[in-house]
């Protein structure tokens, strides 16, 4: 039995609250277990300098943890983000860029912002998953307002963690499990099952190809379930 009573192949409870803030783009609060992340998507005129004149847009991401998001106050990143935040914002950006056709976007930039209100493991996977929903909500608004002429979204994106804890293969690690994991992986994939990001680390020991296969298979199962939750949240938002 796991710390929170789940089976090894079970996700934590995931709730996606759409339009959490009033904004010109999309916003969601994603509650994933005890992790809480505010994800927003905003649109700006103009693209990156290296794309100016090409007719193509871009998507970029920012990530931060609020000082009270952990049990011990985290120093606010006012000038220079720490290495972990930089790594995670790049993961979010790479993941969500796979969802967009930049020729359809035109010379505009989509800004994804993920701010962790409370952390209990899996903040990067919650950020990617919530940011995709915020992006879809933003696109709906921008199309309606005539800010973009066609839907640039080409893929659905979601992410989840898996790991080996006390020799047990587990899905969706909470903080206590993650901090004691022998092996830890994070998977980002699209709706076809194709991978965008696969991060795997032997924290306490090395792992075999067979163990990696089990972890990936478990993560793929979790991502399918997460995508259903994303789609339910988006369907509900469209009906409101």
N, C-alpha and C positions, 0 to 999 in steps of 0.2 A: 504494500500500500504506500502511495506517495504522500508527501507532506500534507497536501491539501485533499487527500482522499481520492484523487483521480486514478483511473487506469493508465497504464503506460502509454497507450495510444490515444489518449483523450486530450483535447484542447482545454485550456482555461475558458471560462465564460467570456464571450466577446460581444460587446454592445457598441454599435456605431450610431451616434446621435448626429443627425445631419443638420445643416444650417445652424450650428451652435452659436455663431456670432453673425451679426449683420454686416455683410461685406459685399463688395462688387464682384467677388468671385465665389469660390466654394469654401465651405468650412465644415469640419466635423470634430467632435470629441470622440475619440475611440477609447473605450474602457476595456482593457484586456487583462483579465484577472484583476490585480490591484494596480496595474500600470495605467496611467492616464496621459494621453497625448492630444494636444490641440493641433490639428493639421489644417492649413489654409492654402488656397491656390488663387493667385492674383495675376492679372494680365497687364503688361506694360507695352507701350509702343516702342518699337526699335528692337533690333536684335544684337547679337554679339558683334564686336568690330570685325572679326574675321569672316562674318557672314553677310555684312552689309553689301547690298547690291545683288545678292544671290536670290532674293525672294524667299529665303528660308528663315524660320524662327528658331527659338531655342528654349530649353527648360533648364532651370537651375534650382538648387535646393539649399536651405539653411536648416540647421538643427541646433537646439540648445536645451539644456536642463536647467529649470528654475532652481534658485537656491534652496527652496524648501522641498524639492522633489525627492530628496534622500533623507535618511534619518539624521545624518550629520550635515550641516549646511554646506552646500556646494558653492564655491566662489563664483560670483557672476562673471560671465565671459564678456566683459565690456570692451576690451581692446583686442586681445588675441585669443581665439578659441583653442582649447587644448587638443592634443593629438587625437583623442578618441572622438570628440565632436566633429573634427575635420574628416576623419575616416567615415563616420556615419553619414554626414551630409553628402559625401561623395557617393556612398552606396545608394542613398535616396535619389540623388540626381541621376545616376546611371540607370537605376531601376525604372524610374518614371519616364526617362527619355525614350525607353524602348516602347512606350505606349503611344508615342506621338509621331505623326507624319508631318515633318517640318515644312514641306512644300505646301501643305494645306493650311498650315498655321499662318504663313506669310511672315513678314519681318516684324515679329512680335516676340516678347519674352514672357514665359510663364514662370512665376516665382512660387516655389513650394516652400512653406515654412512649417517646421515641426517643433513644437515646444512641449517638453516633458513637464507635466504638472506633478506627477507622482511616478516613481520608478520602482518596479518590482520584477525586473528581468524582462528581456525582449523589447526594449524600447525601440531598437532599430527595425524589428519586424513589424511592430505596431505602427511605427511611423510610415513605413512603406505602404502598408495595407490601408491605413487611414488616409494617407495622402492621395492614393489612387481614387478613393471615393470623393475626396474634396476636388480633385481634378475634374472628374466627371460632372460634378455639380457646377463647377466653374464654367466648363464648356457649354453646358445647357444655358447658363445666364448670358454668356458672351454671344452665343448664336441668336438668342432672343433679342438681345440689344443691338444686333448688327455689328458687333465688334470684330467678329470673324465670319467668313462667308460659308464655310463648310466645316463639318465635324472632323478634327484632326486625329481623333483617337482610333488606334488600330489594334490595341491589345488591352486585355485586362491583366492587372499585376497584383500579386499578393506575396507575402513572405511569412516564414515560420522558422522556429528553431527546433533542433532535436539534439539529443546527446546521450552519452553513456554515463550513468550515475550508479555507483556501487555495482558495476557490471550489468546493469539493466539498461536496455535501450528505451529511451523515453522521448515523447513528443512535447514540445512547447514548455521549455524549462522556466520555472519561476526563479527568483533571485537565489534562494537557498540552494536549489538544485544546480543552477548555473555556477555558483561560486564553488561548489564541491565536485563539479563534473570532471570525469576523467577525459572525456571527449566532448567537444561542443561544435555544432555546425549551424550555420544559418543559410537558408535557401530562399532565393527569390525566383519566381517562375511566372510565365504567362498562362493564358487559358488553354493553350495547346499542350502544356506540360513541358515546354522548352525552358531551359534554365537561363537566367540573366546573371545571377550571382550565386556562387557556391563557395562559402567560407568554411573551412574545416580545420580544427586545431586539436592536437593531442595535448590537453592541459596537464593531465596526470600520467599519461602513458601514450605510447603509439597505438595506432589502430589498424586493423587489417582491411583489405579490400572487401571482404565479406561483411565486416561490420559497417563499412562505409555504405555498402549497398543497402543494408537494413535501415540505416539512418535516412538515406535518400528516399527509399520507398515509404517510410513513415512520414517524412516531410511532405511528399507528394500527396499522400492521403489527407494530411492536414490542410494543405493549400486548396484542395478541392472543396473542403468543408468551409474554409474561410471565404472563398469566392462566392459560395451560396449566401453567406452572411452579407457580403458586400452587395450582392445583387438584390437581396431583400431590402436592405437599407435604401438603395437607390430607387427601387420600385415604390417603396413607401413615400419617399420624398417627392417623387413625380406625381403621386396621387394627392398630395396635400395642397 
